[in-house]
Amino acid sequence: MADEDDAKASVLETNAAFYRAFTRGDIAAMRALWAERAELLCFHPGGSLLRGRAEVLGAWEQILAAPPPLDMRCHEAQVHLHGEVAIVTCYEGNGAQAPHLAATNVFVLEGGRWRMMHHHAGPLAQPARGPARARPSSLN
Amino acid sequence: MADEDDAKASVLETNAAFYRAFTRGDIAAMRALWAERAELLCFHPGGSLLRGRAEVLGAWEQILAAPPPLDMRCHEAQVHLHGEVAIVTCYEGNGAQAPHLAATNVFVLEGGRWRMMHHHAGPLAQPARGPARARPSSLN
């Protein structure tokens, strides 16, 4: 179980790094955390499927280059581990605002490191919770 | 590669069974295709996270019991295999209408059978394609 807890903690750290790169507009950090061998996938809110490294990272480059910084925060991240694949579910919101998106992030283990291979974010019909009421991210 | 193709075909069959159960309002078939050991997860369009067998299948029971039948069709399903976990991306639409939802379906291998453990569907900003123009589901 210690190994499983370590793996979950590593996945959550990569998930947190994703939102830090998003908020900082740091394309180099964003590129570094996506998988290199697995095929990359991404559904941005309302968008059609982006597929492959060029499409997925090209779209992130455009998003991160556009001012102002988005201050995209992750709430209630939960890791579900299945061998060398991890599914993270969470909510996303801008700064102090209540989360307005639901997200599924999928990570795979490559060369001993957890890397993102899929991001799917879509709108919540109503904000899930105010950040002040959001539970802290957990390993559940 | 034959084994991988077989696995992808099995995943696509389970994915198709999910949309058949959805369209037919068949809760028994729906229950039978979800995982029994893995924790179940579900984001319905606009909804907060449903978690665990009781919450996820309870919500499906309500959805499938509500007339009229939804005739939910799956378009452009693509399988991405990672060992005993498979990620399917697709679009969803009602009957002959253009797809209006993007979906991520996650399957895990349990007792030699692929079972659904996560469904995440969210609205497309504009219909992706008319069904007549949709590519057939593929093993890519």
Contacts between the chains, C-beta under 8 A, distances in Angstrom:
chain1	res1	chain2	res2	distance
A	38	B	80	7.6
A	38	B	82	6.8
A	39	B	80	6.1
A	41	B	80	6.7
A	41	B	87	7.1
A	41	B	89	5.9
A	43	B	89	7.3
A	43	B	102	4.8
A	43	B	104	6.9
A	43	B	122	7.3
A	45	B	122	7.1
A	45	B	125	7.8
A	46	B	122	7.9
A	46	B	123	6.5
A	46	B	124	6.0
A	46	B	125	3.2
A	46	B	126	7.9
A	47	B	102	7.5
A	47	B	124	7.5
A	47	B	125	6.8
A	48	B	91	7.9
A	48	B	102	7.1
A	48	B	124	6.9
A	48	B	128	5.1
A	49	B	76	7.8
A	49	B	78	7.8
A	49	B	89	5.4
A	49	B	102	6.9
A	51	B	78	7.8
A	76	B	49	7.8
A	78	B	49	7.8
A	78	B	51	7.8
A	80	B	38	7.6
A	80	B	39	6.0
A	80	B	41	6.7
A	80	B	117	7.7
A	80	B	118	7.7
A	82	B	38	6.8
A	82	B	84	6.9
A	82	B	85	4.9
A	82	B	108	5.6
A	82	B	117	7.8
A	83	B	83	5.8
A	83	B	84	6.1
A	83	B	85	6.9
A	84	B	82	6.9
A	84	B	83	6.1
A	85	B	82	4.9
A	85	B	83	6.9
A	85	B	85	4.0
A	87	B	41	7.1
A	87	B	106	6.1
A	87	B	117	7.9
A	87	B	118	5.9
A	89	B	41	5.9
A	89	B	43	7.3
A	89	B	49	5.4
A	89	B	118	7.8
A	91	B	48	7.9
A	102	B	43	4.8
A	102	B	47	7.5
A	102	B	48	7.0
A	102	B	49	6.9
A	102	B	120	7.4
A	102	B	122	7.2
A	104	B	43	6.9
A	104	B	104	5.6
A	104	B	106	8.0
A	104	B	118	6.8
A	104	B	120	4.6
A	106	B	87	6.0
A	106	B	106	7.5
A	108	B	82	5.6
A	117	B	80	7.7
A	117	B	82	7.8
A	117	B	87	7.8
A	118	B	80	7.7
A	118	B	87	5.9
A	118	B	89	7.9
A	118	B	104	6.9
A	120	B	102	7.4
A	120	B	104	4.6
A	120	B	120	5.5
A	120	B	122	7.3
A	121	B	122	7.7
A	122	B	43	7.3
A	122	B	45	7.1
A	122	B	46	7.9
A	122	B	102	7.2
A	122	B	120	7.3
A	122	B	121	7.7
A	122	B	122	2.3
A	122	B	123	6.7
A	123	B	46	6.5
A	123	B	122	6.7
A	123	B	123	6.8
A	124	B	46	6.0
A	124	B	47	7.5
A	124	B	48	6.9
A	125	B	45	7.8
A	125	B	46	3.2
A	125	B	47	6.8
A	126	B	46	7.9
A	128	B	48	5.2
